[in-house]
Amino acid sequence: MIDLHTHSIFSDGELIPSELVRRARVLGYRGIAITDHADHSNIDFVIPRVCKVCEKLMKPGSINVVPGIEITHVSPGLIPELAREAKFLGARIVVVHGETIAEPVEPGTNLAALESPIDILAHPGLISEQEVVLAARKSIYLEISARKGHSLTNGHVAALARRFKAPLVLNTDGHAPEDLIQVETARRIAMGAGMLDDEIERMFQNSEKLLSGALGK
């Protein structure tokens, strides 16, 4: 399992990074990104600390740990600036909190995110065809979410991604130990979204590709 969207105590997660990574490793994870929530108030605090701990947790033959960030509930006009700052500060995976139907995300967030230098648009809700086309053109990954609430629109996202050949990744958006999953659970979640076997395998390969790029391989 490769999970590129998780949270620690640096935002609203329950675990310190070392325990998060340990629990993921026990479940058979091969890669994880710590992508705590951020806006202009804390991005310069969160990313350096996550970068430092990820470096300490990376050991030969162990799970790959990548520092990232999730830009969350930021006004659409400010997302491009914050995405660039995140990269400058050392985030190797930049996620934007998309227009999930489970939260009052400001309209226009999906489009602004896709026009920014990001890697993943998380739980993009009832994303439009125009936005999925843009994601495909820019090779920005759309998320199939394992998280309750955010997962309600997985079928919509998967169907449009198939139609317009946009790349997908599956992440937990984990905040607590019980949110972490094994790969067979991830497979069943994708099947529940209407994805076919070859699409699921390609989605898993996308996670591999994104992780390798984040590690500089």
C-alpha atoms as an extended CHARMM CRD file, in Angstrom:
* protein
*
       217  EXT
         1         1  MET       CA              0.0000000000        0.0000000000        0.0000000000  PROA      1               0.0000000000
         2         2  ILE       CA              1.1440000000        3.5050000000       -0.8620000000  PROA      2               0.0000000000
         3         3  ASP       CA             -0.7870000000        6.2870000000        0.8570000000  PROA      3               0.0000000000
         4         4  LEU       CA              0.0130000000        9.8480000000       -0.1560000000  PROA      4               0.0000000000
         5         5  HSD       CA             -2.4890000000       11.7230000000        2.0220000000  PROA      5               0.0000000000
         6         6  THR       CA             -2.3000000000       11.3520000000        5.8100000000  PROA      6               0.0000000000
         7         7  HSD       CA             -2.3560000000       13.6160000000        8.8640000000  PROA      7               0.0000000000
         8         8  SER       CA             -0.4130000000       13.7850000000       12.1180000000  PROA      8               0.0000000000
         9         9  ILE       CA             -0.6310000000       15.9180000000       15.2580000000  PROA      9               0.0000000000
        10        10  PHE       CA              0.8580000000       18.7780000000       13.2580000000  PROA      10              0.0000000000
        11        11  SER       CA             -2.7420000000       19.4030000000       12.1510000000  PROA      11              0.0000000000
        12        12  ASP       CA             -5.8030000000       17.3620000000       13.1390000000  PROA      12              0.0000000000
        13        13  GLY       CA             -4.3580000000       13.8560000000       13.1570000000  PROA      13              0.0000000000
        14        14  GLU       CA             -4.2150000000       11.7570000000       16.3330000000  PROA      14              0.0000000000
        15        15  LEU       CA             -0.6690000000       10.3800000000       16.0410000000  PROA      15              0.0000000000
        16        16  ILE       CA              2.8290000000       11.7890000000       16.1380000000  PROA      16              0.0000000000
        17        17  PRO       CA              4.5820000000       11.0700000000       12.8330000000  PROA      17              0.0000000000
        18        18  SER       CA              6.7290000000        8.2300000000       14.1820000000  PROA      18              0.0000000000
        19        19  GLU       CA              3.6920000000        6.2950000000       15.4130000000  PROA      19              0.0000000000
        20        20  LEU       CA              1.7780000000        6.9930000000       12.2110000000  PROA      20              0.0000000000
        21        21  VAL       CA              4.6540000000        5.5950000000       10.1740000000  PROA      21              0.0000000000
        22        22  ARG       CA              5.1400000000        2.6240000000       12.4940000000  PROA      22              0.0000000000
        23        23  ARG       CA              1.4880000000        1.6320000000       12.2590000000  PROA      23              0.0000000000
        24        24  ALA       CA              1.5780000000        1.9950000000        8.4810000000  PROA      24              0.0000000000
        25        25  ARG       CA              4.6550000000       -0.1900000000        8.2640000000  PROA      25              0.0000000000
        26        26  VAL       CA              3.0280000000       -2.9460000000       10.3610000000  PROA      26              0.0000000000
        27        27  LEU       CA              0.0800000000       -2.9130000000        7.9420000000  PROA      27              0.0000000000
        28        28  GLY       CA              2.4400000000       -3.5230000000        5.0450000000  PROA      28              0.0000000000
        29        29  TYR       CA              2.7190000000        0.0070000000        3.6740000000  PROA      29              0.0000000000
        30        30  ARG       CA              5.6510000000        0.6030000000        1.3570000000  PROA      30              0.0000000000
        31        31  GLY       CA              5.2250000000        4.3560000000        1.1640000000  PROA      31              0.0000000000
        32        32  ILE       CA              3.4380000000        7.1450000000        3.0060000000  PROA      32              0.0000000000
        33        33  ALA       CA              3.2480000000       10.9290000000        2.7320000000  PROA      33              0.0000000000
        34        34  ILE       CA              2.5270000000       13.0860000000        5.7610000000  PROA      34              0.0000000000
        35        35  THR       CA              0.3650000000       15.8800000000        4.3970000000  PROA      35              0.0000000000
        36        36  ASP       CA             -0.9350000000       17.9420000000        7.2790000000  PROA      36              0.0000000000
        37        37  HSD       CA             -3.4910000000       20.7000000000        6.7620000000  PROA      37              0.0000000000
        38        38  ALA       CA             -2.1010000000       24.1590000000        6.1350000000  PROA      38              0.0000000000
        39        39  ASP       CA             -2.9500000000       27.6940000000        5.1620000000  PROA      39              0.0000000000
        40        40  HSD       CA             -0.9240000000       30.9100000000        5.4290000000  PROA      40              0.0000000000
        41        41  SER       CA             -1.0120000000       30.7460000000        9.2300000000  PROA      41              0.0000000000
        42        42  ASN       CA              1.0210000000       27.5590000000        9.6700000000  PROA      42              0.0000000000
        43        43  ILE       CA              2.6360000000       26.4020000000        6.4370000000  PROA      43              0.0000000000
        44        44  ASP       CA              6.0570000000       27.7360000000        7.4410000000  PROA      44              0.0000000000
        45        45  PHE       CA              5.7350000000       25.8910000000       10.7680000000  PROA      45              0.0000000000
        46        46  VAL       CA              4.4370000000       22.5410000000        9.5210000000  PROA      46              0.0000000000
        47        47  ILE       CA              6.5540000000       21.7570000000        6.4690000000  PROA      47              0.0000000000
        48        48  PRO       CA             10.0470000000       22.1820000000        8.0250000000  PROA      48              0.0000000000
        49        49  ARG       CA              9.0820000000       19.9780000000       10.9900000000  PROA      49              0.0000000000
        50        50  VAL       CA              7.5410000000       17.3030000000        8.7910000000  PROA      50              0.0000000000
        51        51  CYS       CA             10.6240000000       17.3690000000        6.5490000000  PROA      51              0.0000000000
        52        52  LYS       CA             12.8730000000       16.8990000000        9.5830000000  PROA      52              0.0000000000
        53        53  VAL       CA             10.9360000000       13.9510000000       10.9870000000  PROA      53              0.0000000000
        54        54  CYS       CA             10.5760000000       12.2460000000        7.5890000000  PROA      54              0.0000000000
        55        55  GLU       CA             14.3480000000       12.3290000000        7.1990000000  PROA      55              0.0000000000
        56        56  LYS       CA             14.7320000000       10.6430000000       10.6080000000  PROA      56              0.0000000000
        57        57  LEU       CA             12.1490000000        7.9750000000        9.7880000000  PROA      57              0.0000000000
        58        58  MET       CA             13.6980000000        6.9890000000        6.4600000000  PROA      58              0.0000000000
        59        59  LYS       CA             15.8390000000        3.9040000000        7.0230000000  PROA      59              0.0000000000
        60        60  PRO       CA             17.3150000000        1.4260000000        4.5280000000  PROA      60              0.0000000000
        61        61  GLY       CA             14.8700000000       -1.3560000000        3.7680000000  PROA      61              0.0000000000
        62        62  SER       CA             12.0570000000        0.3890000000        5.6190000000  PROA      62              0.0000000000
        63        63  ILE       CA              8.9450000000        2.2400000000        4.5500000000  PROA      63              0.0000000000
        64        64  ASN       CA              9.4490000000        5.2920000000        2.3400000000  PROA      64              0.0000000000
        65        65  VAL       CA              8.2850000000        8.4660000000        4.1100000000  PROA      65              0.0000000000
        66        66  VAL       CA              7.6630000000       11.6790000000        2.1760000000  PROA      66              0.0000000000
        67        67  PRO       CA              7.0190000000       15.1890000000        3.5310000000  PROA      67              0.0000000000
        68        68  GLY       CA              3.9870000000       16.8930000000        2.0760000000  PROA      68              0.0000000000
        69        69  ILE       CA              1.1820000000       19.3000000000        2.8220000000  PROA      69              0.0000000000
        70        70  GLU       CA             -2.5550000000       19.6300000000        2.2320000000  PROA      70              0.0000000000
        71        71  ILE       CA             -3.5700000000       23.1910000000        1.4130000000  PROA      71              0.0000000000
        72        72  THR       CA             -6.9550000000       23.3930000000        3.1190000000  PROA      72              0.0000000000
        73        73  HSD       CA             -9.8960000000       25.8360000000        2.9400000000  PROA      73              0.0000000000
        74        74  VAL       CA             -7.7330000000       28.4930000000        1.3360000000  PROA      74              0.0000000000
        75        75  SER       CA             -9.3950000000       31.1170000000       -0.8430000000  PROA      75              0.0000000000
        76        76  PRO       CA             -9.0280000000       29.9880000000       -4.4860000000  PROA      76              0.0000000000
        77        77  GLY       CA             -7.1040000000       33.1090000000       -5.4840000000  PROA      77              0.0000000000
        78        78  LEU       CA             -4.4110000000       32.3600000000       -2.9070000000  PROA      78              0.0000000000
        79        79  ILE       CA             -3.8620000000       28.6730000000       -3.7450000000  PROA      79              0.0000000000
        80        80  PRO       CA             -1.2220000000       29.1560000000       -6.4920000000  PROA      80              0.0000000000
        81        81  GLU       CA              0.9510000000       31.3080000000       -4.2230000000  PROA      81              0.0000000000
        82        82  LEU       CA              0.6960000000       28.8560000000       -1.3400000000  PROA      82              0.0000000000
        83        83  ALA       CA              1.4310000000       25.8610000000       -3.5710000000  PROA      83              0.0000000000
        84        84  ARG       CA              4.6380000000       27.5090000000       -4.7680000000  PROA      84              0.0000000000
        85        85  GLU       CA              5.6090000000       28.3430000000       -1.1860000000  PROA      85              0.0000000000
        86        86  ALA       CA              4.9850000000       24.7320000000       -0.1440000000  PROA      86              0.0000000000
        87        87  LYS       CA              7.3890000000       23.4620000000       -2.7960000000  PROA      87              0.0000000000
        88        88  PHE       CA              9.9790000000       26.0700000000       -1.7830000000  PROA      88              0.0000000000
        89        89  LEU       CA              9.7440000000       24.9870000000        1.8670000000  PROA      89              0.0000000000
        90        90  GLY       CA             10.4040000000       21.3700000000        0.9470000000  PROA      90              0.0000000000
        91        91  ALA       CA              7.0410000000       19.6510000000        0.4690000000  PROA      91              0.0000000000
        92        92  ARG       CA              7.5150000000       16.8410000000       -2.0230000000  PROA      92              0.0000000000
        93        93  ILE       CA              3.8060000000       16.0970000000       -2.3200000000  PROA      93              0.0000000000
        94        94  VAL       CA              1.4460000000       19.0670000000       -2.5110000000  PROA      94              0.0000000000
        95        95  VAL       CA             -2.2080000000       18.1900000000       -2.0300000000  PROA      95              0.0000000000
        96        96  VAL       CA             -5.1360000000       20.5850000000       -2.1940000000  PROA      96              0.0000000000
        97        97  HSD       CA             -8.2990000000       19.9400000000       -0.1960000000  PROA      97              0.0000000000
        98        98  GLY       CA            -10.8680000000       19.7020000000       -2.9730000000  PROA      98              0.0000000000
        99        99  GLU       CA            -14.5550000000       20.5270000000       -3.1200000000  PROA      99              0.0000000000
       100       100  THR       CA            -15.8080000000       17.5410000000       -1.1500000000  PROA      100             0.0000000000
       101       101  ILE       CA            -19.5670000000       17.5040000000       -0.5690000000  PROA      101             0.0000000000
       102       102  ALA       CA            -18.8690000000       16.6790000000        3.0950000000  PROA      102             0.0000000000
       103       103  GLU       CA            -17.5220000000       20.1730000000        3.9310000000  PROA      103             0.0000000000
       104       104  PRO       CA            -18.2830000000       23.7760000000        2.8900000000  PROA      104             0.0000000000
       105       105  VAL       CA            -15.2940000000       24.2010000000        0.5860000000  PROA      105             0.0000000000
       106       106  GLU       CA            -15.3370000000       27.4860000000       -1.3410000000  PROA      106             0.0000000000
       107       107  PRO       CA            -16.5010000000       27.0810000000       -4.9630000000  PROA      107             0.0000000000
       108       108  GLY       CA            -13.6560000000       27.5270000000       -7.4140000000  PROA      108             0.0000000000
       109       109  THR       CA            -11.1820000000       25.6300000000       -5.2370000000  PROA      109             0.0000000000
       110       110  ASN       CA            -10.9020000000       22.6810000000       -7.6340000000  PROA      110             0.0000000000
       111       111  LEU       CA            -10.1740000000       24.8840000000      -10.6360000000  PROA      111             0.0000000000
       112       112  ALA       CA             -7.6920000000       27.0870000000       -8.7800000000  PROA      112             0.0000000000
       113       113  ALA       CA             -5.8870000000       23.9940000000       -7.5100000000  PROA      113             0.0000000000
       114       114  LEU       CA             -5.6410000000       22.4790000000      -10.9670000000  PROA      114             0.0000000000
       115       115  GLU       CA             -4.1660000000       25.7270000000      -12.2880000000  PROA      115             0.0000000000
       116       116  SER       CA             -1.4720000000       25.5800000000       -9.5690000000  PROA      116             0.0000000000
       117       117  PRO       CA              1.7770000000       23.5690000000       -9.2390000000  PROA      117             0.0000000000
       118       118  ILE       CA              0.2630000000       20.7240000000       -7.1960000000  PROA      118             0.0000000000
       119       119  ASP       CA              0.4190000000       16.9400000000       -7.2840000000  PROA      119             0.0000000000
       120       120  ILE       CA             -2.9570000000       15.7150000000       -5.9950000000  PROA      120             0.0000000000
       121       121  LEU       CA             -6.4370000000       17.1970000000       -5.8660000000  PROA      121             0.0000000000
       122       122  ALA       CA             -7.9500000000       15.4340000000       -2.8650000000  PROA      122             0.0000000000
       123       123  HSD       CA            -11.5920000000       14.3160000000       -2.7070000000  PROA      123             0.0000000000
       124       124  PRO       CA            -12.7060000000       16.6710000000       -5.5000000000  PROA      124             0.0000000000
       125       125  GLY       CA            -16.4130000000       16.0370000000       -4.9680000000  PROA      125             0.0000000000
       126       126  LEU       CA            -18.6990000000       16.7120000000       -7.9380000000  PROA      126             0.0000000000
       127       127  ILE       CA            -15.7890000000       17.8830000000      -10.0670000000  PROA      127             0.0000000000
       128       128  SER       CA            -16.7300000000       19.2410000000      -13.4830000000  PROA      128             0.0000000000
       129       129  GLU       CA            -15.8180000000       17.7980000000      -16.8680000000  PROA      129             0.0000000000
       130       130  GLN       CA            -13.7580000000       20.9260000000      -17.6290000000  PROA      130             0.0000000000
       131       131  GLU       CA            -11.7400000000       20.4180000000      -14.4520000000  PROA      131             0.0000000000
       132       132  VAL       CA            -11.1300000000       16.7240000000      -15.1410000000  PROA      132             0.0000000000
       133       133  VAL       CA             -9.8980000000       17.5920000000      -18.6310000000  PROA      133             0.0000000000
       134       134  LEU       CA             -7.4950000000       20.0960000000      -17.0700000000  PROA      134             0.0000000000
       135       135  ALA       CA             -6.2670000000       17.4840000000      -14.5820000000  PROA      135             0.0000000000
       136       136  ALA       CA             -5.6010000000       15.0870000000      -17.4600000000  PROA      136             0.0000000000
       137       137  ARG       CA             -3.7530000000       17.7330000000      -19.4580000000  PROA      137             0.0000000000
       138       138  LYS       CA             -1.5600000000       18.7490000000      -16.5030000000  PROA      138             0.0000000000
       139       139  SER       CA             -1.0760000000       15.1940000000      -15.1420000000  PROA      139             0.0000000000
       140       140  ILE       CA             -2.4730000000       16.1840000000      -11.7470000000  PROA      140             0.0000000000
       141       141  TYR       CA             -3.7770000000       13.1860000000       -9.8450000000  PROA      141             0.0000000000
       142       142  LEU       CA             -7.4030000000       13.0740000000       -8.7370000000  PROA      142             0.0000000000
       143       143  GLU       CA             -8.0560000000       11.2480000000       -5.4960000000  PROA      143             0.0000000000
       144       144  ILE       CA            -10.2790000000        8.2770000000       -4.8250000000  PROA      144             0.0000000000
       145       145  SER       CA            -10.8030000000        8.6330000000       -1.0840000000  PROA      145             0.0000000000
       146       146  ALA       CA            -11.1270000000        5.9590000000        1.5720000000  PROA      146             0.0000000000
       147       147  ARG       CA            -12.4230000000        8.5180000000        4.0620000000  PROA      147             0.0000000000
       148       148  LYS       CA            -16.0390000000        8.5490000000        5.1910000000  PROA      148             0.0000000000
       149       149  GLY       CA            -17.9470000000       11.4460000000        3.6600000000  PROA      149             0.0000000000
       150       150  HSD       CA            -15.2810000000       12.2860000000        1.1110000000  PROA      150             0.0000000000
       151       151  SER       CA            -15.7690000000        8.8630000000       -0.5010000000  PROA      151             0.0000000000
       152       152  LEU       CA            -19.4040000000        9.5520000000       -1.4080000000  PROA      152             0.0000000000
       153       153  THR       CA            -18.4200000000       10.9870000000       -4.8010000000  PROA      153             0.0000000000
       154       154  ASN       CA            -15.7500000000        8.4150000000       -5.6850000000  PROA      154             0.0000000000
       155       155  GLY       CA            -17.9710000000        6.9330000000       -8.4030000000  PROA      155             0.0000000000
       156       156  HSD       CA            -18.4320000000       10.3190000000      -10.0630000000  PROA      156             0.0000000000
       157       157  VAL       CA            -14.6940000000       11.0300000000       -9.9760000000  PROA      157             0.0000000000
       158       158  ALA       CA            -13.8020000000        7.5790000000      -11.3280000000  PROA      158             0.0000000000
       159       159  ALA       CA            -16.3280000000        7.8010000000      -14.1660000000  PROA      159             0.0000000000
       160       160  LEU       CA            -15.1090000000       11.1990000000      -15.3870000000  PROA      160             0.0000000000
       161       161  ALA       CA            -11.4800000000       10.1480000000      -14.9970000000  PROA      161             0.0000000000
       162       162  ARG       CA            -12.1820000000        7.1570000000      -17.2390000000  PROA      162             0.0000000000
       163       163  ARG       CA            -13.9270000000        9.3160000000      -19.8080000000  PROA      163             0.0000000000
       164       164  PHE       CA            -11.2200000000       11.9760000000      -20.0090000000  PROA      164             0.0000000000
       165       165  LYS       CA             -8.1910000000        9.8210000000      -19.1480000000  PROA      165             0.0000000000
       166       166  ALA       CA             -7.2920000000       11.7070000000      -15.9750000000  PROA      166             0.0000000000
       167       167  PRO       CA             -4.8740000000        9.9770000000      -13.5780000000  PROA      167             0.0000000000
       168       168  LEU       CA             -6.1470000000        8.6630000000      -10.2490000000  PROA      168             0.0000000000
       169       169  VAL       CA             -4.5970000000        7.7320000000       -6.9110000000  PROA      169             0.0000000000
       170       170  LEU       CA             -6.2760000000        6.1690000000       -3.8770000000  PROA      170             0.0000000000
       171       171  ASN       CA             -5.4640000000        7.5780000000       -0.4370000000  PROA      171             0.0000000000
       172       172  THR       CA             -6.8950000000        7.2010000000        3.0520000000  PROA      172             0.0000000000
       173       173  ASP       CA             -6.8250000000       10.8350000000        4.2010000000  PROA      173             0.0000000000
       174       174  GLY       CA             -5.9910000000        9.0990000000        7.4630000000  PROA      174             0.0000000000
       175       175  HSD       CA             -6.3760000000       11.0060000000       10.7280000000  PROA      175             0.0000000000
       176       176  ALA       CA             -6.4850000000        8.0840000000       13.1830000000  PROA      176             0.0000000000
       177       177  PRO       CA             -4.9600000000        4.5740000000       13.4340000000  PROA      177             0.0000000000
       178       178  GLU       CA             -8.1690000000        2.9180000000       12.2490000000  PROA      178             0.0000000000
       179       179  ASP       CA             -8.1210000000        4.9940000000        9.0480000000  PROA      179             0.0000000000
       180       180  LEU       CA             -5.0800000000        3.1780000000        7.6830000000  PROA      180             0.0000000000
       181       181  ILE       CA             -5.9410000000        0.3200000000        5.3370000000  PROA      181             0.0000000000
       182       182  GLN       CA             -4.3490000000       -2.6190000000        3.5670000000  PROA      182             0.0000000000
       183       183  VAL       CA             -4.1340000000       -2.9120000000       -0.1770000000  PROA      183             0.0000000000
       184       184  GLU       CA             -7.0460000000       -5.3440000000       -0.4870000000  PROA      184             0.0000000000
       185       185  THR       CA             -9.3130000000       -2.8470000000        1.2500000000  PROA      185             0.0000000000
       186       186  ALA       CA             -8.0840000000       -0.1830000000       -1.1550000000  PROA      186             0.0000000000
       187       187  ARG       CA             -8.9310000000       -2.4990000000       -4.0290000000  PROA      187             0.0000000000
       188       188  ARG       CA            -12.4740000000       -3.0340000000       -2.7280000000  PROA      188             0.0000000000
       189       189  ILE       CA            -12.9970000000        0.7080000000       -2.3120000000  PROA      189             0.0000000000
       190       190  ALA       CA            -11.9710000000        1.2180000000       -5.9400000000  PROA      190             0.0000000000
       191       191  MET       CA            -14.2890000000       -1.5730000000       -7.0670000000  PROA      191             0.0000000000
       192       192  GLY       CA            -17.0970000000        0.1070000000       -5.1270000000  PROA      192             0.0000000000
       193       193  ALA       CA            -16.4380000000        3.2460000000       -7.1730000000  PROA      193             0.0000000000
       194       194  GLY       CA            -17.0390000000        1.2210000000      -10.3320000000  PROA      194             0.0000000000
       195       195  MET       CA            -13.4050000000        0.8420000000      -11.3400000000  PROA      195             0.0000000000
       196       196  LEU       CA            -12.2870000000       -2.1350000000      -13.4070000000  PROA      196             0.0000000000
       197       197  ASP       CA             -9.3060000000       -4.3480000000      -12.5700000000  PROA      197             0.0000000000
       198       198  ASP       CA             -6.9970000000       -2.7380000000      -15.1240000000  PROA      198             0.0000000000
       199       199  GLU       CA             -7.9880000000        0.7390000000      -13.9360000000  PROA      199             0.0000000000
       200       200  ILE       CA             -7.2500000000       -0.2140000000      -10.3480000000  PROA      200             0.0000000000
       201       201  GLU       CA             -3.8300000000       -1.5710000000      -11.2630000000  PROA      201             0.0000000000
       202       202  ARG       CA             -3.0520000000        1.5800000000      -13.2170000000  PROA      202             0.0000000000
       203       203  MET       CA             -4.1330000000        3.6670000000      -10.2170000000  PROA      203             0.0000000000
       204       204  PHE       CA             -1.7580000000        1.7330000000       -7.9540000000  PROA      204             0.0000000000
       205       205  GLN       CA              1.0140000000        2.2740000000      -10.5270000000  PROA      205             0.0000000000
       206       206  ASN       CA              0.2610000000        6.0070000000      -10.4220000000  PROA      206             0.0000000000
       207       207  SER       CA              0.9410000000        5.9810000000       -6.6790000000  PROA      207             0.0000000000
       208       208  GLU       CA              4.2330000000        4.2060000000       -7.3340000000  PROA      208             0.0000000000
       209       209  LYS       CA              5.1800000000        6.7940000000       -9.9320000000  PROA      209             0.0000000000
       210       210  LEU       CA              4.2800000000        9.7360000000       -7.7180000000  PROA      210             0.0000000000
       211       211  LEU       CA              6.1680000000        8.2700000000       -4.7560000000  PROA      211             0.0000000000
       212       212  SER       CA              9.2650000000        7.5960000000       -6.8750000000  PROA      212             0.0000000000
       213       213  GLY       CA              9.1950000000       11.1550000000       -8.1640000000  PROA      213             0.0000000000
       214       214  ALA       CA              8.8810000000       12.5280000000       -4.6420000000  PROA      214             0.0000000000
       215       215  LEU       CA             11.8930000000       10.4600000000       -3.6000000000  PROA      215             0.0000000000
       216       216  GLY       CA             13.9020000000       11.6690000000       -6.5920000000  PROA      216             0.0000000000
       217       217  LYS       CA             14.1850000000        8.2260000000       -8.1360000000  PROA      217             0.0000000000
